[in-house]
Amino acid sequence: MTAYILYLCSIAAASIHTSLTKLFNRQSDQAAVFNAVRACTAFAMFCLISLPGFTWHVPTLLFGMGYGIFLSIAMYMGYLALCLGPMALTSMMISFSVIFPVLWGITVQREPVTLLQCGAFLLLLTALVLVNGDKLRQKSKPDTDYKKWFLCAAVTCLCNGGCSILQKEHQTAFPALYSREFMAAAMGMCSVIFLCAAVRKVTPQMFVQTTGKWYAVFAGITNSTANFFTLIMAGMENASVLFPMISAGTIFATLLCGILIFREKPKPNQYAALLAGAASVVLLKL
């Protein structure tokens, strides 16, 4: 029961984070400010959470710092990819990062795989394509550099996959231990990276004048909460099951937020994606 509650909370937090990001982008284009505030908020939150009984566990700190580096690169390169190429194709390519923890779980962790799980994974890949199927013919900007776009999207995909692998490996080595310390180290590393980037790109006056910073604060809380719950679940479930389930659940939750918050009208391909995603989750848990 605990795992199901964590799963639902993780999906809810991730979808709320996406909505907050979109709300901020409606008010400001200062991505450096958003990332710096988001990372520092998450770091402050986990410092407070970790203070009682904080353990200086060097392997966990190294895992967390590695996670923070991967996450920072993924966020930056993902932003560049969205600027350089079609949004739908970029989002779909990045979402295929789920392949890496699945392959890692099967090949390195020697997790057993059933025919039902194979079918579930194929359904998930179908859902990832269908969810943006109506936009895949979206025209790119005339000056699009496809080599740069592909590189940025591929690096984002790899780094997202690396984040998931680090979560799984940490909890395999230290089951149910040092989760708060892991996230504190990760968010600390993100804070350093994004604060340095913000200092280079944003003046104090620009920072003060940036509107919507509260969206970044709550985005930091929800994003780090989703990652924290995923880290805990990584010690409870096989990677080949957990991360496809999270991807499928995120599809549903994100579309639901689009309907309820942004009054978006789902299209037939998105309904089909929901059905494929739901079927994928059912097969994974059979």
VEXSE-278302 format. One record per residue (C-alpha): x negated, y, z. Coordinates in steps of 0.05 Angstrom, whole numbers, padded with zeros to 5 digits, always signed. Layout:
REM residues N
XYZ
...
This chain:
REM residues 286
+00000+00000+00000
-00057+00048+00017
-00087+00039-00052
-00021+00056-00086
-00013+00119-00044
-00084+00141-00060
-00072+00127-00134
-00009+00170-00136
-00042+00226-00097
-00103+00224-00143
-00060+00228-00205
-00017+00284-00176
-00078+00324-00156
-00111+00316-00224
-00049+00339-00261
-00040+00399-00215
-00113+00417-00228
-00100+00416-00303
-00039+00461-00294
-00079+00510-00251
-00134+00513-00303
-00083+00529-00357
-00051+00583-00313
-00119+00615-00301
-00135+00615-00376
-00070+00653-00389
-00096+00710-00346
-00171+00710-00359
-00224+00682-00405
-00279+00685-00352
-00296+00611-00350
-00360+00625-00310
-00320+00657-00254
-00269+00601-00254
-00322+00546-00250
-00362+00581-00196
-00302+00595-00152
-00275+00524-00164
-00341+00491-00146
-00355+00534-00085
-00284+00523-00058
-00292+00448-00065
-00361+00451-00031
-00334+00492+00027
-00275+00444+00035
-00319+00382+00040
-00369+00417+00086
-00311+00429+00135
-00285+00359+00126
-00354+00328+00134
-00377+00367+00195
-00348+00320+00247
-00394+00259+00244
-00434+00280+00182
-00487+00228+00166
-00552+00245+00130
-00553+00185+00085
-00606+00196+00032
-00580+00146-00020
-00510+00177-00015
-00539+00247-00023
-00576+00224-00086
-00513+00191-00114
-00473+00254-00099
-00525+00300-00130
-00527+00257-00193
-00451+00259-00196
-00452+00335-00189
-00502+00341-00246
-00461+00296-00292
-00397+00333-00273
-00427+00402-00286
-00455+00381-00354
-00388+00350-00372
-00350+00413-00353
-00397+00459-00392
-00404+00415-00454
-00329+00402-00454
-00316+00476-00455
-00364+00485-00514
-00332+00427-00551
-00263+00459-00543
-00291+00524-00570
-00325+00491-00630
-00273+00441-00654
-00199+00421-00654
-00169+00417-00584
-00130+00353-00595
-00188+00314-00626
-00235+00340-00573
-00188+00319-00516
-00178+00251-00547
-00252+00238-00557
-00268+00259-00485
-00213+00215-00458
-00248+00154-00487
-00299+00162-00430
-00257+00108-00395
-00293+00057-00440
-00359+00066-00402
-00337+00046-00332
-00296-00011-00361
-00356-00039-00399
-00401-00027-00338
-00353-00066-00294
-00350-00124-00342
-00424-00128-00361
-00461-00104-00298
-00411-00117-00242
-00391-00183-00274
-00317-00169-00263
-00270-00222-00290
-00228-00202-00350
-00162-00234-00370
-00124-00232-00436
-00072-00188-00402
-00125-00137-00383
-00152-00137-00455
-00081-00123-00479
-00073-00068-00427
-00137-00035-00449
-00116-00035-00522
-00049-00004-00502
-00086+00050-00463
-00130+00067-00524
-00066+00070-00565
-00035+00118-00514
-00097+00162-00515
-00092+00169-00590
-00016+00178-00592
-00013+00232-00538
-00046+00281-00586
-00024+00247-00650
+00018+00305-00675
-00042+00352-00671
-00097+00310-00701
-00089+00346-00768
-00099+00412-00733
-00145+00455-00776
-00212+00475-00748
-00242+00544-00753
-00276+00556-00820
-00344+00563-00787
-00339+00499-00746
-00406+00464-00738
-00385+00392-00735
-00454+00367-00713
-00454+00413-00653
-00381+00397-00638
-00393+00322-00641
-00455+00328-00597
-00418+00369-00544
-00358+00322-00544
-00402+00260-00542
-00443+00288-00484
-00379+00305-00446
-00353+00235-00457
-00418+00203-00434
-00423+00247-00372
-00351+00234-00352
-00365+00160-00359
-00428+00168-00318
-00388+00202-00262
-00341+00142-00259
-00399+00092-00258
-00434+00130-00201
-00370+00128-00161
-00363+00054-00170
-00436+00038-00157
-00437+00080-00093
-00376+00045-00065
-00402-00023-00086
-00467-00009-00047
-00433+00024+00012
-00360+00002+00013
-00313+00050+00051
-00373+00091+00075
-00402+00161+00064
-00345+00185+00018
-00344+00255+00049
-00420+00260+00046
-00419+00239-00027
-00369+00293-00046
-00404+00346-00005
-00470+00332-00041
-00434+00330-00108
-00397+00396-00099
-00459+00428-00070
-00497+00412-00133
-00440+00437-00176
-00438+00502-00136
-00513+00515-00146
-00508+00502-00221
-00446+00544-00233
-00467+00601-00187
-00532+00607-00226
-00492+00608-00291
-00444+00660-00263
-00501+00706-00240
-00530+00705-00310
-00464+00719-00346
-00420+00759-00298
-00432+00825-00264
-00404+00839-00194
-00354+00887-00225
-00331+00835-00275
-00322+00784-00219
-00279+00832-00178
-00237+00851-00238
-00225+00778-00259
-00152+00761-00245
-00125+00694-00225
-00183+00674-00179
-00133+00641-00132
-00118+00591-00187
-00192+00573-00186
-00190+00565-00110
-00132+00516-00113
-00162+00482-00174
-00225+00468-00134
-00183+00437-00078
-00141+00394-00124
-00198+00372-00169
-00243+00352-00112
-00185+00317-00077
-00172+00276-00140
-00245+00257-00145
-00248+00240-00071
-00189+00193-00075
-00218+00161-00137
-00283+00150-00100
-00247+00115-00043
-00207+00072-00092
-00271+00052-00127
-00287+00010-00067
-00219-00024-00069
-00210-00042-00142
-00251-00067-00202
-00275-00013-00248
-00244-00049-00308
-00176-00040-00274
-00181+00024-00235
-00204+00074-00287
-00156+00052-00343
-00100+00058-00292
-00122+00128-00274
-00125+00147-00348
-00056+00120-00361
-00027+00153-00299
-00059+00220-00318
-00025+00218-00386
+00043+00211-00353
+00030+00264-00299
+00001+00315-00348
+00060+00309-00395
+00107+00315-00336
+00073+00379-00313
+00078+00406-00383
+00153+00395-00383
+00167+00420-00312
+00117+00478-00307
+00105+00502-00378
+00173+00482-00408
+00139+00442-00463
+00182+00395-00504
+00152+00325-00513
+00147+00299-00584
+00162+00228-00607
+00088+00209-00607
+00082+00232-00535
+00142+00189-00514
+00107+00131-00549
+00043+00148-00511
+00081+00145-00445
+00110+00077-00462
+00042+00050-00482
+00010+00079-00419
+00064+00051-00374
+00058-00018-00406
-00017-00014-00397
-00010-00002-00322
+00040-00059-00314
-00006-00108-00351
-00066-00086-00310
-00031-00103-00245
-00001-00169-00266
